[in-house]
């Protein structure tokens, strides 16, 4: 290349300009590519940041609530059961319906209870021991029940509150066959038929 002559330099000028332009284009292309790569990388990061939402915070620990203790239901106690007063029987001697002193004392106590309980009604049962015929003992038992009722009538107890019945030897209180058993079976026995103490009419033995 002849740079000394004006014509040599002028001849090479277009080529020099072409090379210079190409180099600048190449440099610009590399710069643009680098910028594009950086821009795409930044956009990808931004998109990834948008597409991946932050993880939800862990729920706070729940406090374990203590079980609520409920008071047991209040159970009302049943009302006390009141039994009719104990009316003791009147005992008799062998083959007799005469009231002894101990029999009168038993009937006095029965009259007192009946006066204190004006709604009480009773049945007076006449009983005998096993000795004697069935008919004899039935009649004797009736006499014993009747004399007990008459004594209470004289003590002021109304007749409609008392009724009598004879069982003779049919319902012994003691199944023995000796003097003690026979003495126990000779009696006028009281059965309460109605009393306001029990809340409703009911039959229950006053003493057995």
mmCIF file of the C-alpha atoms, coordinates in Angstrom:
data_MODEL
# 
_entry.id   MODEL 
# 
loop_
_atom_site.group_PDB 
_atom_site.id 
_atom_site.type_symbol 
_atom_site.label_atom_id 
_atom_site.label_alt_id 
_atom_site.label_comp_id 
_atom_site.label_asym_id 
_atom_site.label_entity_id 
_atom_site.label_seq_id 
_atom_site.pdbx_PDB_ins_code 
_atom_site.Cartn_x 
_atom_site.Cartn_y 
_atom_site.Cartn_z 
_atom_site.occupancy 
_atom_site.B_iso_or_equiv 
_atom_site.pdbx_formal_charge 
_atom_site.auth_seq_id 
_atom_site.auth_comp_id 
_atom_site.auth_asym_id 
_atom_site.auth_atom_id 
_atom_site.pdbx_PDB_model_num 
ATOM 1   C CA . UNK A 1 1   ? 0.000    0.000   0.000   1.00 0.00 ? 1   UNK A CA 1 
ATOM 2   C CA . UNK A 1 2   ? 1.339    3.315   -1.098  1.00 0.00 ? 2   UNK A CA 1 
ATOM 3   C CA . UNK A 1 3   ? 0.622    5.866   1.651   1.00 0.00 ? 3   UNK A CA 1 
ATOM 4   C CA . UNK A 1 4   ? 3.209    8.323   0.388   1.00 0.00 ? 4   UNK A CA 1 
ATOM 5   C CA . UNK A 1 5   ? 1.359    9.445   -2.666  1.00 0.00 ? 5   UNK A CA 1 
ATOM 6   C CA . UNK A 1 6   ? -1.929   11.171  -2.517  1.00 0.00 ? 6   UNK A CA 1 
ATOM 7   C CA . UNK A 1 7   ? -3.397   8.714   -4.888  1.00 0.00 ? 7   UNK A CA 1 
ATOM 8   C CA . UNK A 1 8   ? -2.413   5.714   -2.791  1.00 0.00 ? 8   UNK A CA 1 
ATOM 9   C CA . UNK A 1 9   ? -4.012   7.089   0.314   1.00 0.00 ? 9   UNK A CA 1 
ATOM 10  C CA . UNK A 1 10  ? -7.112   8.085   -1.482  1.00 0.00 ? 10  UNK A CA 1 
ATOM 11  C CA . UNK A 1 11  ? -7.444   4.721   -3.063  1.00 0.00 ? 11  UNK A CA 1 
ATOM 12  C CA . UNK A 1 12  ? -7.357   2.993   0.301   1.00 0.00 ? 12  UNK A CA 1 
ATOM 13  C CA . UNK A 1 13  ? -9.740   5.380   2.083   1.00 0.00 ? 13  UNK A CA 1 
ATOM 14  C CA . UNK A 1 14  ? -12.989  3.658   1.168   1.00 0.00 ? 14  UNK A CA 1 
ATOM 15  C CA . UNK A 1 15  ? -11.716  0.323   2.367   1.00 0.00 ? 15  UNK A CA 1 
ATOM 16  C CA . UNK A 1 16  ? -10.516  1.921   5.595   1.00 0.00 ? 16  UNK A CA 1 
ATOM 17  C CA . UNK A 1 17  ? -13.910  3.432   6.176   1.00 0.00 ? 17  UNK A CA 1 
ATOM 18  C CA . UNK A 1 18  ? -15.617  0.125   5.442   1.00 0.00 ? 18  UNK A CA 1 
ATOM 19  C CA . UNK A 1 19  ? -13.478  -1.707  7.977   1.00 0.00 ? 19  UNK A CA 1 
ATOM 20  C CA . UNK A 1 20  ? -14.054  0.999   10.557  1.00 0.00 ? 20  UNK A CA 1 
ATOM 21  C CA . UNK A 1 21  ? -17.805  0.864   10.050  1.00 0.00 ? 21  UNK A CA 1 
ATOM 22  C CA . UNK A 1 22  ? -17.780  -2.926  10.265  1.00 0.00 ? 22  UNK A CA 1 
ATOM 23  C CA . UNK A 1 23  ? -15.822  -2.819  13.497  1.00 0.00 ? 23  UNK A CA 1 
ATOM 24  C CA . UNK A 1 24  ? -18.231  -0.313  14.976  1.00 0.00 ? 24  UNK A CA 1 
ATOM 25  C CA . UNK A 1 25  ? -21.175  -2.424  13.866  1.00 0.00 ? 25  UNK A CA 1 
ATOM 26  C CA . UNK A 1 26  ? -19.625  -5.477  15.437  1.00 0.00 ? 26  UNK A CA 1 
ATOM 27  C CA . UNK A 1 27  ? -18.956  -3.561  18.657  1.00 0.00 ? 27  UNK A CA 1 
ATOM 28  C CA . UNK A 1 28  ? -22.490  -2.199  18.643  1.00 0.00 ? 28  UNK A CA 1 
ATOM 29  C CA . UNK A 1 29  ? -23.872  -5.679  17.961  1.00 0.00 ? 29  UNK A CA 1 
ATOM 30  C CA . UNK A 1 30  ? -21.923  -7.141  20.882  1.00 0.00 ? 30  UNK A CA 1 
ATOM 31  C CA . UNK A 1 31  ? -23.024  -4.311  23.145  1.00 0.00 ? 31  UNK A CA 1 
ATOM 32  C CA . UNK A 1 32  ? -26.630  -4.661  22.124  1.00 0.00 ? 32  UNK A CA 1 
ATOM 33  C CA . UNK A 1 33  ? -26.509  -8.422  22.622  1.00 0.00 ? 33  UNK A CA 1 
ATOM 34  C CA . UNK A 1 34  ? -25.046  -7.982  26.078  1.00 0.00 ? 34  UNK A CA 1 
ATOM 35  C CA . UNK A 1 35  ? -27.696  -5.459  26.993  1.00 0.00 ? 35  UNK A CA 1 
ATOM 36  C CA . UNK A 1 36  ? -30.399  -7.734  25.617  1.00 0.00 ? 36  UNK A CA 1 
ATOM 37  C CA . UNK A 1 37  ? -29.087  -10.669 27.614  1.00 0.00 ? 37  UNK A CA 1 
ATOM 38  C CA . UNK A 1 38  ? -29.000  -8.577  30.758  1.00 0.00 ? 38  UNK A CA 1 
ATOM 39  C CA . UNK A 1 39  ? -32.509  -7.281  30.087  1.00 0.00 ? 39  UNK A CA 1 
ATOM 40  C CA . UNK A 1 40  ? -33.853  -10.779 29.474  1.00 0.00 ? 40  UNK A CA 1 
ATOM 41  C CA . UNK A 1 41  ? -32.155  -12.033 32.612  1.00 0.00 ? 41  UNK A CA 1 
ATOM 42  C CA . UNK A 1 42  ? -33.638  -9.230  34.649  1.00 0.00 ? 42  UNK A CA 1 
ATOM 43  C CA . UNK A 1 43  ? -37.082  -9.833  33.148  1.00 0.00 ? 43  UNK A CA 1 
ATOM 44  C CA . UNK A 1 44  ? -36.796  -13.541 33.910  1.00 0.00 ? 44  UNK A CA 1 
ATOM 45  C CA . UNK A 1 45  ? -35.896  -12.835 37.501  1.00 0.00 ? 45  UNK A CA 1 
ATOM 46  C CA . UNK A 1 46  ? -38.745  -10.365 37.801  1.00 0.00 ? 46  UNK A CA 1 
ATOM 47  C CA . UNK A 1 47  ? -41.184  -12.844 36.268  1.00 0.00 ? 47  UNK A CA 1 
ATOM 48  C CA . UNK A 1 48  ? -39.922  -15.570 38.589  1.00 0.00 ? 48  UNK A CA 1 
ATOM 49  C CA . UNK A 1 49  ? -40.344  -13.213 41.489  1.00 0.00 ? 49  UNK A CA 1 
ATOM 50  C CA . UNK A 1 50  ? -43.909  -12.505 40.390  1.00 0.00 ? 50  UNK A CA 1 
ATOM 51  C CA . UNK A 1 51  ? -44.775  -16.122 39.596  1.00 0.00 ? 51  UNK A CA 1 
ATOM 52  C CA . UNK A 1 52  ? -43.469  -17.416 42.919  1.00 0.00 ? 52  UNK A CA 1 
ATOM 53  C CA . UNK A 1 53  ? -45.532  -15.733 45.647  1.00 0.00 ? 53  UNK A CA 1 
ATOM 54  C CA . UNK A 1 54  ? -44.036  -15.680 49.096  1.00 0.00 ? 54  UNK A CA 1 
ATOM 55  C CA . UNK A 1 55  ? -44.766  -18.713 51.202  1.00 0.00 ? 55  UNK A CA 1 
ATOM 56  C CA . UNK A 1 56  ? -47.715  -18.311 53.543  1.00 0.00 ? 56  UNK A CA 1 
ATOM 57  C CA . UNK A 1 57  ? -46.671  -17.722 57.118  1.00 0.00 ? 57  UNK A CA 1 
ATOM 58  C CA . UNK A 1 58  ? -46.998  -20.692 59.402  1.00 0.00 ? 58  UNK A CA 1 
ATOM 59  C CA . UNK A 1 59  ? -50.188  -20.595 61.493  1.00 0.00 ? 59  UNK A CA 1 
ATOM 60  C CA . UNK A 1 60  ? -49.646  -19.614 65.076  1.00 0.00 ? 60  UNK A CA 1 
ATOM 61  C CA . UNK A 1 61  ? -49.690  -22.512 67.526  1.00 0.00 ? 61  UNK A CA 1 
ATOM 62  C CA . UNK A 1 62  ? -53.143  -23.115 68.848  1.00 0.00 ? 62  UNK A CA 1 
ATOM 63  C CA . UNK A 1 63  ? -53.446  -23.132 72.585  1.00 0.00 ? 63  UNK A CA 1 
ATOM 64  C CA . UNK A 1 64  ? -54.949  -26.329 73.929  1.00 0.00 ? 64  UNK A CA 1 
ATOM 65  C CA . UNK A 1 65  ? -58.010  -25.300 75.833  1.00 0.00 ? 65  UNK A CA 1 
ATOM 66  C CA . UNK A 1 66  ? -58.584  -27.059 79.089  1.00 0.00 ? 66  UNK A CA 1 
ATOM 67  C CA . UNK A 1 67  ? -61.792  -29.154 79.204  1.00 0.00 ? 67  UNK A CA 1 
ATOM 68  C CA . UNK A 1 68  ? -64.656  -27.301 80.764  1.00 0.00 ? 68  UNK A CA 1 
ATOM 69  C CA . UNK A 1 69  ? -65.759  -29.096 83.874  1.00 0.00 ? 69  UNK A CA 1 
ATOM 70  C CA . UNK A 1 70  ? -69.491  -29.167 84.206  1.00 0.00 ? 70  UNK A CA 1 
ATOM 71  C CA . UNK A 1 71  ? -71.057  -29.514 87.580  1.00 0.00 ? 71  UNK A CA 1 
ATOM 72  C CA . UNK A 1 72  ? -72.925  -32.800 88.068  1.00 0.00 ? 72  UNK A CA 1 
ATOM 73  C CA . UNK A 1 73  ? -76.698  -32.489 87.930  1.00 0.00 ? 73  UNK A CA 1 
ATOM 74  C CA . UNK A 1 74  ? -78.328  -31.933 91.235  1.00 0.00 ? 74  UNK A CA 1 
ATOM 75  C CA . UNK A 1 75  ? -80.385  -34.963 92.113  1.00 0.00 ? 75  UNK A CA 1 
ATOM 76  C CA . UNK A 1 76  ? -83.063  -34.240 94.586  1.00 0.00 ? 76  UNK A CA 1 
ATOM 77  C CA . UNK A 1 77  ? -83.294  -36.755 97.350  1.00 0.00 ? 77  UNK A CA 1 
ATOM 78  C CA . UNK A 1 78  ? -86.600  -38.605 97.458  1.00 0.00 ? 78  UNK A CA 1 
ATOM 79  C CA . UNK A 1 79  ? -88.903  -37.572 100.254 1.00 0.00 ? 79  UNK A CA 1 
ATOM 80  C CA . UNK A 1 80  ? -88.586  -39.714 103.338 1.00 0.00 ? 80  UNK A CA 1 
ATOM 81  C CA . UNK A 1 81  ? -91.052  -42.547 103.530 1.00 0.00 ? 81  UNK A CA 1 
ATOM 82  C CA . UNK A 1 82  ? -93.136  -42.292 106.683 1.00 0.00 ? 82  UNK A CA 1 
ATOM 83  C CA . UNK A 1 83  ? -94.691  -45.510 107.865 1.00 0.00 ? 83  UNK A CA 1 
ATOM 84  C CA . UNK A 1 84  ? -97.877  -45.578 109.917 1.00 0.00 ? 84  UNK A CA 1 
ATOM 85  C CA . UNK A 1 85  ? -97.369  -45.700 113.673 1.00 0.00 ? 85  UNK A CA 1 
ATOM 86  C CA . UNK A 1 86  ? -96.877  -49.143 115.101 1.00 0.00 ? 86  UNK A CA 1 
ATOM 87  C CA . UNK A 1 87  ? -100.089 -50.361 116.726 1.00 0.00 ? 87  UNK A CA 1 
ATOM 88  C CA . UNK A 1 88  ? -99.298  -53.327 118.916 1.00 0.00 ? 88  UNK A CA 1 
ATOM 89  C CA . UNK A 1 89  ? -101.718 -56.269 119.089 1.00 0.00 ? 89  UNK A CA 1 
ATOM 90  C CA . UNK A 1 90  ? -103.812 -57.186 122.115 1.00 0.00 ? 90  UNK A CA 1 
ATOM 91  C CA . UNK A 1 91  ? -103.117 -60.735 123.360 1.00 0.00 ? 91  UNK A CA 1 
ATOM 92  C CA . UNK A 1 92  ? -105.613 -63.139 124.971 1.00 0.00 ? 92  UNK A CA 1 
ATOM 93  C CA . UNK A 1 93  ? -105.550 -66.158 127.261 1.00 0.00 ? 93  UNK A CA 1 
ATOM 94  C CA . UNK A 1 94  ? -106.465 -69.663 126.113 1.00 0.00 ? 94  UNK A CA 1 
ATOM 95  C CA . UNK A 1 95  ? -110.128 -70.024 125.069 1.00 0.00 ? 95  UNK A CA 1 
ATOM 96  C CA . UNK A 1 96  ? -110.855 -66.457 126.178 1.00 0.00 ? 96  UNK A CA 1 
ATOM 97  C CA . UNK A 1 97  ? -111.770 -63.101 124.697 1.00 0.00 ? 97  UNK A CA 1 
ATOM 98  C CA . UNK A 1 98  ? -111.564 -61.263 128.011 1.00 0.00 ? 98  UNK A CA 1 
ATOM 99  C CA . UNK A 1 99  ? -109.243 -58.255 127.952 1.00 0.00 ? 99  UNK A CA 1 
ATOM 100 C CA . UNK A 1 100 ? -106.301 -58.643 130.294 1.00 0.00 ? 100 UNK A CA 1 
ATOM 101 C CA . UNK A 1 101 ? -104.449 -55.664 131.742 1.00 0.00 ? 101 UNK A CA 1 
ATOM 102 C CA . UNK A 1 102 ? -101.720 -55.928 129.104 1.00 0.00 ? 102 UNK A CA 1 
ATOM 103 C CA . UNK A 1 103 ? -104.378 -56.088 126.365 1.00 0.00 ? 103 UNK A CA 1 
ATOM 104 C CA . UNK A 1 104 ? -106.043 -52.932 127.696 1.00 0.00 ? 104 UNK A CA 1 
ATOM 105 C CA . UNK A 1 105 ? -102.716 -51.120 127.702 1.00 0.00 ? 105 UNK A CA 1 
ATOM 106 C CA . UNK A 1 106 ? -102.153 -52.104 124.068 1.00 0.00 ? 106 UNK A CA 1 
ATOM 107 C CA . UNK A 1 107 ? -105.645 -50.868 123.131 1.00 0.00 ? 107 UNK A CA 1 
ATOM 108 C CA . UNK A 1 108 ? -105.114 -47.587 125.011 1.00 0.00 ? 108 UNK A CA 1 
ATOM 109 C CA . UNK A 1 109 ? -102.004 -46.991 122.939 1.00 0.00 ? 109 UNK A CA 1 
ATOM 110 C CA . UNK A 1 110 ? -103.915 -47.855 119.750 1.00 0.00 ? 110 UNK A CA 1 
ATOM 111 C CA . UNK A 1 111 ? -106.658 -45.371 120.683 1.00 0.00 ? 111 UNK A CA 1 
ATOM 112 C CA . UNK A 1 112 ? -104.051 -42.640 121.235 1.00 0.00 ? 112 UNK A CA 1 
ATOM 113 C CA . UNK A 1 113 ? -102.505 -43.239 117.810 1.00 0.00 ? 113 UNK A CA 1 
ATOM 114 C CA . UNK A 1 114 ? -105.889 -43.223 116.105 1.00 0.00 ? 114 UNK A CA 1 
ATOM 115 C CA . UNK A 1 115 ? -106.812 -39.946 117.778 1.00 0.00 ? 115 UNK A CA 1 
ATOM 116 C CA . UNK A 1 116 ? -103.548 -38.408 116.627 1.00 0.00 ? 116 UNK A CA 1 
ATOM 117 C CA . UNK A 1 117 ? -104.132 -39.693 113.084 1.00 0.00 ? 117 UNK A CA 1 
ATOM 118 C CA . UNK A 1 118 ? -107.779 -38.827 112.285 1.00 0.00 ? 118 UNK A CA 1 
ATOM 119 C CA . UNK A 1 119 ? -107.465 -40.073 108.683 1.00 0.00 ? 119 UNK A CA 1 
ATOM 120 C CA . UNK A 1 120 ? -106.217 -43.500 109.712 1.00 0.00 ? 120 UNK A CA 1 
ATOM 121 C CA . UNK A 1 121 ? -108.546 -46.477 109.284 1.00 0.00 ? 121 UNK A CA 1 
ATOM 122 C CA . UNK A 1 122 ? -107.812 -49.974 110.544 1.00 0.00 ? 122 UNK A CA 1 
ATOM 123 C CA . UNK A 1 123 ? -108.958 -53.553 110.267 1.00 0.00 ? 123 UNK A CA 1 
ATOM 124 C CA . UNK A 1 124 ? -108.936 -55.560 113.494 1.00 0.00 ? 124 UNK A CA 1 
ATOM 125 C CA . UNK A 1 125 ? -108.163 -59.230 112.876 1.00 0.00 ? 125 UNK A CA 1 
ATOM 126 C CA . UNK A 1 126 ? -109.112 -61.920 115.411 1.00 0.00 ? 126 UNK A CA 1 
ATOM 127 C CA . UNK A 1 127 ? -106.652 -64.846 115.620 1.00 0.00 ? 127 UNK A CA 1 
ATOM 128 C CA . UNK A 1 128 ? -106.480 -68.121 117.599 1.00 0.00 ? 128 UNK A CA 1 
ATOM 129 C CA . UNK A 1 129 ? -103.976 -70.893 118.162 1.00 0.00 ? 129 UNK A CA 1 
ATOM 130 C CA . UNK A 1 130 ? -104.314 -74.231 116.410 1.00 0.00 ? 130 UNK A CA 1 
ATOM 131 C CA . UNK A 1 131 ? -106.078 -76.048 119.227 1.00 0.00 ? 131 UNK A CA 1 
ATOM 132 C CA . UNK A 1 132 ? -109.837 -76.482 118.891 1.00 0.00 ? 132 UNK A CA 1 
ATOM 133 C CA . UNK A 1 133 ? -112.066 -76.961 115.875 1.00 0.00 ? 133 UNK A CA 1 
ATOM 134 C CA . UNK A 1 134 ? -112.022 -74.642 112.888 1.00 0.00 ? 134 UNK A CA 1 
ATOM 135 C CA . UNK A 1 135 ? -115.560 -73.338 113.574 1.00 0.00 ? 135 UNK A CA 1 
ATOM 136 C CA . UNK A 1 136 ? -114.826 -72.783 117.254 1.00 0.00 ? 136 UNK A CA 1 
ATOM 137 C CA . UNK A 1 137 ? -111.670 -70.809 116.477 1.00 0.00 ? 137 UNK A CA 1 
ATOM 138 C CA . UNK A 1 138 ? -113.414 -68.719 113.808 1.00 0.00 ? 138 UNK A CA 1 
ATOM 139 C CA . UNK A 1 139 ? -116.100 -67.715 116.318 1.00 0.00 ? 139 UNK A CA 1 
ATOM 140 C CA . UNK A 1 140 ? -113.529 -67.077 119.054 1.00 0.00 ? 140 UNK A CA 1 
ATOM 141 C CA . UNK A 1 141 ? -111.446 -64.965 116.703 1.00 0.00 ? 141 UNK A CA 1 
ATOM 142 C CA . UNK A 1 142 ? -114.490 -62.844 115.870 1.00 0.00 ? 142 UNK A CA 1 
ATOM 143 C CA . UNK A 1 143 ? -115.183 -62.291 119.568 1.00 0.00 ? 143 UNK A CA 1 
ATOM 144 C CA . UNK A 1 144 ? -111.609 -61.158 120.144 1.00 0.00 ? 144 UNK A CA 1 
ATOM 145 C CA . UNK A 1 145 ? -111.751 -58.675 117.228 1.00 0.00 ? 145 UNK A CA 1 
ATOM 146 C CA . UNK A 1 146 ? -115.139 -57.401 118.359 1.00 0.00 ? 146 UNK A CA 1 
ATOM 147 C CA . UNK A 1 147 ? -114.114 -56.791 121.978 1.00 0.00 ? 147 UNK A CA 1 
ATOM 148 C CA . UNK A 1 148 ? -111.056 -54.853 120.814 1.00 0.00 ? 148 UNK A CA 1 
ATOM 149 C CA . UNK A 1 149 ? -113.205 -52.696 118.540 1.00 0.00 ? 149 UNK A CA 1 
ATOM 150 C CA . UNK A 1 150 ? -115.731 -52.025 121.335 1.00 0.00 ? 150 UNK A CA 1 
ATOM 151 C CA . UNK A 1 151 ? -112.951 -50.917 123.638 1.00 0.00 ? 151 UNK A CA 1 
ATOM 152 C CA . UNK A 1 152 ? -111.758 -48.396 121.022 1.00 0.00 ? 152 UNK A CA 1 
ATOM 153 C CA . UNK A 1 153 ? -115.321 -47.216 120.463 1.00 0.00 ? 153 UNK A CA 1 
ATOM 154 C CA . UNK A 1 154 ? -115.562 -46.483 124.167 1.00 0.00 ? 154 UNK A CA 1 
ATOM 155 C CA . UNK A 1 155 ? -112.259 -44.574 123.873 1.00 0.00 ? 155 UNK A CA 1 
ATOM 156 C CA . UNK A 1 156 ? -113.807 -42.228 121.284 1.00 0.00 ? 156 UNK A CA 1 
ATOM 157 C CA . UNK A 1 157 ? -112.748 -43.797 117.975 1.00 0.00 ? 157 UNK A CA 1 
ATOM 158 C CA . UNK A 1 158 ? -115.489 -43.625 115.310 1.00 0.00 ? 158 UNK A CA 1 
ATOM 159 C CA . UNK A 1 159 ? -116.922 -46.975 114.197 1.00 0.00 ? 159 UNK A CA 1 
ATOM 160 C CA . UNK A 1 160 ? -116.501 -46.137 110.470 1.00 0.00 ? 160 UNK A CA 1 
ATOM 161 C CA . UNK A 1 161 ? -112.761 -46.057 110.975 1.00 0.00 ? 161 UNK A CA 1 
ATOM 162 C CA . UNK A 1 162 ? -112.668 -49.691 112.105 1.00 0.00 ? 162 UNK A CA 1 
ATOM 163 C CA . UNK A 1 163 ? -113.749 -53.000 110.666 1.00 0.00 ? 163 UNK A CA 1 
ATOM 164 C CA . UNK A 1 164 ? -113.292 -56.508 112.052 1.00 0.00 ? 164 UNK A CA 1 
ATOM 165 C CA . UNK A 1 165 ? -112.567 -59.925 110.575 1.00 0.00 ? 165 UNK A CA 1 
ATOM 166 C CA . UNK A 1 166 ? -111.759 -63.364 112.016 1.00 0.00 ? 166 UNK A CA 1 
ATOM 167 C CA . UNK A 1 167 ? -109.131 -65.735 110.664 1.00 0.00 ? 167 UNK A CA 1 
ATOM 168 C CA . UNK A 1 168 ? -109.381 -68.280 113.481 1.00 0.00 ? 168 UNK A CA 1 
ATOM 169 C CA . UNK A 1 169 ? -106.357 -70.543 113.285 1.00 0.00 ? 169 UNK A CA 1 
ATOM 170 C CA . UNK A 1 170 ? -105.848 -70.077 109.519 1.00 0.00 ? 170 UNK A CA 1 
ATOM 171 C CA . UNK A 1 171 ? -103.117 -67.426 109.655 1.00 0.00 ? 171 UNK A CA 1 
ATOM 172 C CA . UNK A 1 172 ? -100.743 -68.154 112.502 1.00 0.00 ? 172 UNK A CA 1 
ATOM 173 C CA . UNK A 1 173 ? -97.995  -65.654 113.293 1.00 0.00 ? 173 UNK A CA 1 
ATOM 174 C CA . UNK A 1 174 ? -95.810  -68.438 114.676 1.00 0.00 ? 174 UNK A CA 1 
ATOM 175 C CA . UNK A 1 175 ? -95.897  -71.846 113.008 1.00 0.00 ? 175 UNK A CA 1 
ATOM 176 C CA . UNK A 1 176 ? -94.575  -73.606 116.105 1.00 0.00 ? 176 UNK A CA 1 
ATOM 177 C CA . UNK A 1 177 ? -96.491  -76.184 118.110 1.00 0.00 ? 177 UNK A CA 1 
ATOM 178 C CA . UNK A 1 178 ? -95.662  -75.132 121.661 1.00 0.00 ? 178 UNK A CA 1 
ATOM 179 C CA . UNK A 1 179 ? -96.912  -72.765 124.341 1.00 0.00 ? 179 UNK A CA 1 
ATOM 180 C CA . UNK A 1 180 ? -94.862  -69.810 123.130 1.00 0.00 ? 180 UNK A CA 1 
ATOM 181 C CA . UNK A 1 181 ? -96.193  -70.133 119.560 1.00 0.00 ? 181 UNK A CA 1 
ATOM 182 C CA . UNK A 1 182 ? -99.775  -70.621 120.754 1.00 0.00 ? 182 UNK A CA 1 
ATOM 183 C CA . UNK A 1 183 ? -99.561  -67.521 122.983 1.00 0.00 ? 183 UNK A CA 1 
ATOM 184 C CA . UNK A 1 184 ? -98.285  -65.462 120.052 1.00 0.00 ? 184 UNK A CA 1 
ATOM 185 C CA . UNK A 1 185 ? -101.182 -66.579 117.842 1.00 0.00 ? 185 UNK A CA 1 
ATOM 186 C CA . UNK A 1 186 ? -103.965 -65.619 120.277 1.00 0.00 ? 186 UNK A CA 1 
ATOM 187 C CA . UNK A 1 187 ? -104.381 -61.939 119.478 1.00 0.00 ? 187 UNK A CA 1 
ATOM 188 C CA . UNK A 1 188 ? -106.383 -59.071 118.028 1.00 0.00 ? 188 UNK A CA 1 
ATOM 189 C CA . UNK A 1 189 ? -104.140 -57.786 115.256 1.00 0.00 ? 189 UNK A CA 1 
ATOM 190 C CA . UNK A 1 190 ? -104.328 -54.317 113.638 1.00 0.00 ? 190 UNK A CA 1 
ATOM 191 C CA . UNK A 1 191 ? -103.863 -53.609 109.924 1.00 0.00 ? 191 UNK A CA 1 
ATOM 192 C CA . UNK A 1 192 ? -103.778 -49.978 108.748 1.00 0.00 ? 192 UNK A CA 1 
ATOM 193 C CA . UNK A 1 193 ? -106.057 -49.597 105.723 1.00 0.00 ? 193 UNK A CA 1 
ATOM 194 C CA . UNK A 1 194 ? -105.706 -45.867 105.109 1.00 0.00 ? 194 UNK A CA 1 
ATOM 195 C CA . UNK A 1 195 ? -103.456 -43.141 106.430 1.00 0.00 ? 195 UNK A CA 1 
ATOM 196 C CA . UNK A 1 196 ? -102.453 -39.680 105.219 1.00 0.00 ? 196 UNK A CA 1 
ATOM 197 C CA . UNK A 1 197 ? -98.925  -40.549 106.309 1.00 0.00 ? 197 UNK A CA 1 
ATOM 198 C CA . UNK A 1 198 ? -98.530  -42.897 103.362 1.00 0.00 ? 198 UNK A CA 1 
ATOM 199 C CA . UNK A 1 199 ? -99.982  -40.378 100.891 1.00 0.00 ? 199 UNK A CA 1 
ATOM 200 C CA . UNK A 1 200 ? -102.703 -42.669 99.548  1.00 0.00 ? 200 UNK A CA 1 
ATOM 201 C CA . UNK A 1 201 ? -105.018 -45.398 100.797 1.00 0.00 ? 201 UNK A CA 1 
ATOM 202 C CA . UNK A 1 202 ? -103.024 -48.506 101.465 1.00 0.00 ? 202 UNK A CA 1 
ATOM 203 C CA . UNK A 1 203 ? -103.255 -51.629 103.535 1.00 0.00 ? 203 UNK A CA 1 
ATOM 204 C CA . UNK A 1 204 ? -100.280 -52.467 105.694 1.00 0.00 ? 204 UNK A CA 1 
ATOM 205 C CA . UNK A 1 205 ? -99.886  -54.483 108.849 1.00 0.00 ? 205 UNK A CA 1 
ATOM 206 C CA . UNK A 1 206 ? -99.512  -52.369 111.946 1.00 0.00 ? 206 UNK A CA 1 
ATOM 207 C CA . UNK A 1 207 ? -97.660  -55.162 113.671 1.00 0.00 ? 207 UNK A CA 1 
ATOM 208 C CA . UNK A 1 208 ? -96.855  -58.696 112.742 1.00 0.00 ? 208 UNK A CA 1 
# 
